[in-house]
Amino acid sequence: MFYQLFRPLLFSLEPERAHAVTFSLLRTAHRLGLLSLIRAAQTDDPVTLMGLTFRNRLGIAAGLDKNGTCIDALGALGVGFVEVGTVTPKSQSGNPPPRIFRIPQALALINRMGFPNDGMMAVCARLAKRHYSGVCGVNIGKNASTALEQAVDDYVACLHAVAPYADYVAVNVSSPNTVGLRSLQAVDHLRPILSALLHEREQLKSRLNRYLPIVVKIAPDLQHEELQQLASLLLELKVDGVIATNTTLQRPDNWPLGALAEEKGGLSGAPVHTLSLTTVRSLRAMLGSSFPIIGVGGVASVAQARAMRDAGADLVQVYTGLIYRGSSLINDVLSAFSQR
C-alpha cells in the first residue's frame, strides 16, 4: 500500500534516479525498523538446494542491487535470498544513458545498462559487512573492455574475489547489453569458462571450508537445440544449477510496447514471462527432476509465480514486478507459496 502511494512520484523521475531514491528510502526504513510495517506476517517454508537452506523459495534477481548497497534492506522484506550483481573485475560505468525505459502499459522495462558496477573489490567490501542472514548469491560477468577470448580470466578473477562472501555464484553469459556476451552461451565457449571456474572452486576449497555452488544464467532466446546442448553440458560438468532466464531481445507482437519497442536492450517484465516459462519447462524435461532450476522472468503476480513453480522452477526470483508492485508482490507470493 505504501509503495502504491509513492509510485506516481517515483515514476515521475528518470528511472535510474527513481531507483537511487527507492534504495535510499529502503535503507533508511530498514535502519529505523519500519520495514516490518510493510512486511506481512510470514511462516518460514525452508527448502534445501545446492547444499544451501533457503528460508523460502522467493528471491531478488540480479540487476536490482548491482553493487550490494541494499542487501540488508531487501532481505528484510522477507525474501529467502538476494542475488547481487552483475559484478565485473574492474569498475565500469556501463552504456551511456538513457538506458532504462519503463513501459507501464505492458508492466515491462527495456534496459541496456551494460553491467555498470563499482568492481569486485568494492562489492566484496560491502558483502563482508552485510547482516542479512539469508542466502546471498553473487552474479559475475566480464568487463566490456575484455576481449571475448579472455573472458574466462574475468570470470575466474571474480569467482576468486567473491568466493569468501557469496553463498552461491551465478555466471552471467546471457546479458544482451555487453557486446558479444551471449555468444559465450554456445557450448564451445561455455565449456572452458565453466571448467576453469570449477577448477578454481576446487583450488579454493580448503580456504573456504564449505561448498560454493556455481550456477549459470541463460537467455530466453535460445533455440531448442542450443538449449539441449547447454543442458547436456551442465549435466556433464556437474554444474550446480541454472537460472532461467535473463531479458529477451524479442519484442512480442501481442504486447503494447509502443514506440519504445524500437529501443535497443533487453526486455523484462510481463512480455518475457511466457518465454521464461517455456525455457524452464524445457530445461526441467532435459535436466531431470532433481537438477536445481531458478525461474525468473515476468513474475508480477501470484498466478505467475505459481506458473513458474509448475513449469519446474525450484526457486523463483523477481525484479521488474517489484518496480511495478512493490513489496506487496513479495507478501502475496510468499503467502501463496506457504499454502501449497
C-alpha positions in Angstrom: 0.0 0.0 0.0 2.8 2.4 0.9 4.6 1.8 -2.3 1.5 2.5 -4.4 1.2 5.9 -2.7 4.8 6.8 -3.6 4.9 5.2 -7.1 3.5 8.1 -9.0 6.2 10.4 -7.6 8.9 7.8 -8.3 7.7 7.2 -11.8 7.9 11.0 -12.4 11.6 10.7 -12.0 14.1 9.3 -14.6 14.3 5.5 -13.9 17.9 5.4 -12.6 17.1 8.4 -10.3 14.0 6.7 -9.1 16.0 3.6 -8.4 18.5 5.5 -6.3 15.8 7.3 -4.3 14.0 4.0 -3.7 17.2 2.4 -2.4 17.9 5.4 -0.1 14.3 5.1 1.3 14.6 1.4 1.8 17.9 1.7 3.7 16.5 4.4 5.9 13.3 2.5 6.6 15.4 -0.6 7.5 17.6 1.4 9.9 14.5 2.8 11.6 12.9 -0.7 11.8 10.0 0.4 9.6 10.1 -2.4 7.1 8.2 -4.6 9.5 5.2 -2.4 8.9 5.0 -3.3 5.2 6.1 -6.9 5.6 3.2 -9.3 6.1 3.4 -12.0 8.8 5.2 -14.9 7.2 5.7 -18.5 8.1 9.1 -19.8 7.0 8.9 -22.6 4.4 12.6 -23.7 4.1 13.9 -25.7 1.2 17.4 -27.1 0.8 19.0 -26.9 -2.7 22.7 -27.0 -3.8 23.6 -27.6 -0.1 22.0 -24.3 0.9 19.0 -23.8 3.1 16.6 -21.1 1.7 14.1 -19.8 4.3 11.6 -19.7 1.4 11.5 -20.1 -2.4 11.3 -16.4 -3.4 14.4 -14.2 -4.1 15.5 -10.9 -5.6 17.1 -11.3 -9.1 20.4 -9.9 -10.0 20.3 -6.4 -11.5 18.3 -4.8 -8.8 21.2 -4.4 -6.4 24.2 -4.3 -8.7 26.6 -3.1 -6.1 25.5 -4.7 -2.9 24.4 -1.4 -1.3 20.9 -2.6 -0.2 21.2 -6.3 0.8 20.0 -5.9 4.3 17.0 -3.8 3.5 16.0 -6.1 0.6 16.4 -9.1 2.8 14.3 -7.5 5.5 11.3 -7.6 3.0 11.1 -11.3 3.8 12.7 -13.0 0.7 14.7 -16.2 1.0 17.6 -15.0 -1.0 19.1 -11.9 -2.6 21.4 -12.0 -5.7 23.8 -9.2 -6.1 25.4 -8.0 -9.3 26.4 -8.3 -12.1 29.9 -7.7 -10.8 32.9 -7.4 -13.0 36.7 -7.4 -12.1 37.1 -3.6 -12.7 34.6 -0.9 -12.1 32.8 0.3 -15.2 30.2 2.9 -16.0 28.2 0.8 -18.4 26.4 2.0 -21.5 25.6 5.8 -21.9 22.2 7.0 -20.7 19.3 7.0 -21.3 19.5 3.2 -20.8 16.3 2.2 -18.9 12.8 2.7 -20.3 9.6 2.0 -18.5 6.6 0.6 -20.4 3.8 0.7 -17.7 1.0 -0.4 -20.1 2.9 -3.7 -20.5 4.3 -3.9 -17.0 7.7 -4.1 -18.7 11.2 -2.5 -18.8 13.8 -2.2 -21.6 17.3 -1.8 -20.3 20.7 -1.6 -21.9 22.7 -0.9 -18.8 25.9 -2.9 -19.7 26.9 -4.1 -16.2 27.6 -0.7 -14.5 29.2 -1.5 -11.2 31.8 -0.5 -8.7 34.1 -3.5 -9.4 34.5 -6.7 -7.5 36.7 -5.4 -4.6 34.2 -2.6 -3.7 31.3 -5.0 -3.8 33.2 -7.6 -1.8 33.8 -5.0 1.0 30.0 -4.4 1.2 29.2 -8.1 1.1 31.6 -8.6 4.1 29.6 -6.1 6.1 26.1 -7.4 5.4 23.9 -8.5 8.3 21.2 -10.3 6.2 21.3 -14.0 7.3 19.5 -15.4 4.3 21.2 -16.8 1.2 23.2 -14.2 -0.8 24.3 -15.0 -4.3 26.7 -13.0 -6.4 26.2 -12.7 -10.2 29.5 -12.3 -12.1 30.4 -11.1 -15.6 33.2 -9.8 -17.8 34.3 -6.2 -18.3 33.2 -4.7 -21.6 36.8 -3.9 -22.4 37.9 -7.5 -22.0 38.0 -9.4 -25.3 35.8 -12.5 -25.6 38.9 -14.6 -25.9 40.0 -13.5 -22.5 36.6 -13.6 -20.9 37.5 -16.7 -18.8 40.1 -14.7 -17.0 37.5 -12.1 -15.8 35.1 -14.8 -14.6 37.8 -16.6 -12.7 39.1 -13.4 -11.1 35.5 -12.5 -10.0 35.0 -16.0 -8.6 38.2 -15.8 -6.6 37.3 -12.4 -5.2 33.7 -13.1 -4.2 34.0 -16.7 -3.1 34.6 -15.8 0.6 31.4 -13.7 0.7 29.0 -15.5 -1.7 26.7 -18.3 -0.8 26.5 -19.2 -4.5 27.9 -17.7 -7.7 25.9 -17.1 -10.8 27.7 -17.0 -14.1 26.1 -14.4 -16.4 26.7 -15.3 -20.1 23.3 -14.1 -21.2 23.0 -10.3 -20.9 22.2 -8.7 -24.3 23.9 -5.5 -23.3 27.6 -6.3 -23.4 28.8 -6.8 -27.0 29.2 -10.5 -27.8 28.5 -11.8 -24.3 25.6 -14.0 -25.4 27.9 -15.9 -27.7 29.5 -17.3 -24.6 26.4 -19.5 -24.1 27.5 -21.7 -27.0 29.0 -24.9 -25.5 32.3 -24.5 -27.3 32.8 -21.1 -25.5 31.0 -22.0 -22.3 32.8 -25.3 -21.6 36.3 -23.7 -21.0 34.7 -20.9 -18.8 32.8 -23.4 -16.6 35.7 -25.8 -16.5 38.1 -23.0 -15.3 35.6 -21.9 -12.7 35.1 -25.4 -11.4 38.8 -25.8 -11.2 39.2 -22.5 -9.3 36.5 -23.6 -6.9 38.4 -26.8 -6.2 41.5 -24.7 -5.5 39.6 -22.6 -3.1 38.0 -25.5 -1.2 40.5 -25.5 1.7 40.3 -21.7 2.1 36.5 -21.6 2.1 36.0 -24.7 4.2 32.5 -25.0 2.6 30.9 -25.9 -0.7 30.3 -23.0 -3.1 27.6 -23.7 -5.7 28.0 -22.4 -9.2 25.0 -21.8 -11.4 24.7 -20.4 -15.0 22.2 -17.7 -16.0 20.9 -18.1 -19.5 18.8 -16.2 -22.1 15.2 -16.9 -23.0 16.0 -16.7 -26.7 17.9 -20.0 -27.2 16.7 -22.4 -29.8 15.7 -25.9 -28.7 18.8 -27.5 -30.0 21.0 -24.8 -28.3 19.2 -25.4 -25.0 19.6 -29.1 -25.3 23.3 -28.8 -25.9 23.6 -26.4 -22.9 21.7 -28.7 -20.7 23.9 -31.6 -21.6 27.0 -29.6 -20.7 25.6 -28.6 -17.3 25.0 -32.2 -16.5 28.3 -33.4 -17.9 30.3 -30.8 -15.8 28.0 -31.2 -12.8 27.2 -27.5 -12.5 25.0 -26.9 -9.5 22.1 -25.2 -11.1 20.7 -22.9 -13.8 18.9 -19.5 -13.7 16.3 -19.2 -16.4 16.0 -16.5 -17.7 17.7 -13.2 -18.4 16.0 -10.5 -20.5 14.9 -11.0 -24.1 15.8 -9.3 -27.4 12.4 -10.3 -28.8 9.5 -7.8 -28.9 6.3 -9.9 -28.7 3.7 -8.5 -31.1 0.8 -9.2 -28.6 2.1 -6.7 -26.1 1.5 -2.9 -26.1 5.2 -1.8 -26.3 4.5 1.3 -28.4 7.4 3.3 -29.9 9.7 2.1 -27.1 9.8 -1.3 -28.8 12.4 0.2 -31.1 14.8 0.9 -28.2 17.8 -1.4 -28.1 18.3 -3.6 -25.0 16.8 -6.4 -23.1 13.1 -6.6 -22.4 11.9 -7.7 -19.0 8.6 -7.9 -17.2 5.3 -9.4 -18.3 6.2 -9.9 -22.0 9.1 -12.2 -21.2 7.0 -14.4 -18.9 5.9 -16.9 -21.5 9.4 -17.2 -22.9 10.9 -17.8 -19.5 8.2 -20.4 -18.6 8.9 -22.3 -21.9 12.6 -22.3 -21.2 12.1 -23.5 -17.6 9.7 -26.2 -18.7 12.1 -27.4 -21.4 15.1 -27.4 -19.0 13.2 -29.5 -16.5 12.5 -32.1 -19.1 16.1 -32.1 -20.3 17.8 -31.9 -16.8 15.6 -34.3 -14.9 13.6 -33.8 -11.7 16.5 -33.2 -9.3 18.6 -30.5 -11.1 18.1 -27.1 -9.4 16.4 -24.5 -11.5 15.8 -20.9 -10.5 13.0 -19.4 -12.5 12.8 -15.6 -13.3 11.0 -13.6 -15.9 7.8 -11.6 -15.7 6.7 -12.7 -12.3 4.4 -9.9 -11.1 1.5 -11.9 -9.5 0.7 -15.0 -7.5 -0.5 -16.7 -10.6 2.7 -16.0 -12.5 4.8 -17.2 -9.5 2.8 -20.4 -9.3 3.1 -20.9 -13.1 6.9 -20.7 -12.7 6.9 -23.3 -10.0 4.5 -25.5 -12.0 6.9 -25.3 -15.0 9.6 -26.8 -12.9 11.4 -24.0 -11.1 12.6 -24.9 -7.6 13.1 -21.2 -6.7 11.6 -18.0 -8.1 13.1 -14.6 -8.5 11.5 -11.2 -9.0 12.8 -7.9 -10.3 10.6 -5.9 -12.8 7.5 -7.0 -10.9 8.8 -5.2 -7.8 9.2 -2.0 -9.8 5.5 -2.0 -10.5 4.0 -3.6 -7.4 6.5 -3.1 -4.6 6.7 -5.3 -1.5 3.1 -6.4 -1.8 4.3 -8.7 -4.5 6.6 -10.4 -2.1 3.9 -10.7 0.6 1.4 -12.1 -1.8 3.7 -14.7 -3.4 5.1 -15.9 0.0 1.6 -16.2 1.4 0.6 -18.3 -1.7 3.7 -20.5 -1.5 3.2 -21.2 2.2 -0.3 -22.5 1.4 0.8 -25.1 -1.2 
